[in-house]
Amino acid sequence: MVYRKALITGASAGLGEEYARQLAAAGTDLILVARRKERLEKLAAELREKFGIAVEVFPADLSREEEVYRLADKIRQTEDLDLLINNAGFGGRSKLYRDQTQEAEQMVRVHIMAPVVLTRAALPAMMKRNGGAVINLASVAAFSPFSGAMYSSTKAFLVMFSENLQNELLETGIKIQALCPGLTHTEFHQVAGINKEAIPGLLWMKADRVVRISLKALNGKKVIVVPGCRNRMIAFLMRCPWTFSLMRWLARLDKIRKMAGMKEKQ
């Protein structure tokens, strides 16, 4: 399916930028949202020139409540929006008990509040047209005991939010997707302070492949989309009753905790 207009949060880099590129190539007009205005404008100019589409730039910091509602107003005014991609997010650097910068609250606002408010703003127009789609960027970390109290729990919310919202919208023609990628080559891990070299290369995927899988899956009925065979196996092992306890035991091993960045530096 070709979408007429898409709004992408966190569009200045990583998977957000890749969504913009692939949708632009398919002829979809775009509204690009992120904090970094200069990067958005550079990307927008490139996509306009290369693909001849309309691209609007909307700078916003979704860790600020007033900015979330300002963007929600924009969405309500964009009646032809038929694809919303709630991609904005960050990995965090602090453990909850050491967090003195309100990073936990910011993560709740960006990963939970923003997708809920923006999705609610987008749904009425989609329901009038009996069609449209929302992609919520969750993570395989939603099923993981390795990924930090706040990051895993906020991503787990997006999975359950997407599943239950799709059940509410069964008769509307609207598709809801929770994309749960694993390790993906973007600047996300560098910003989060994760040493990519410490993680085996076979566990990584390229951003363009992750986005292709996500967009293709909108043609099907899956709500939870885990791209890549290895990621699906990891998610299965972390959810399966027979391996659940084993994975929790592994999460407590010093070597695993060190690789995952969970163990305190001495």
Buried (B, 14 or more C-beta within 10 A) or exposed (E): EEBEBBBBBBBBBBBBBBBBBBBBEEEBBBBBBBBBEEBBBEBBEBBBEEBEBEBBBBBBBBBBEEBBBEBBEBBBEBEEBBBBBBBBBBBBBBBEEEBEEEBBEBBBBBBBBBBBBBBEBBBEBBBEEEBBBBBBBBBBBBBBBBBBEBBBBBBBBBBEBBEEBBEEBEEBEBBBBBBBBBBBBBEBBEBBEBEEEEBEEEEBBEBBBBBBBBBEBBEEEEBBBBBBEBBBEBBEBBEEEEEBEEBEEBBEEEEBBEBBBBEEEE
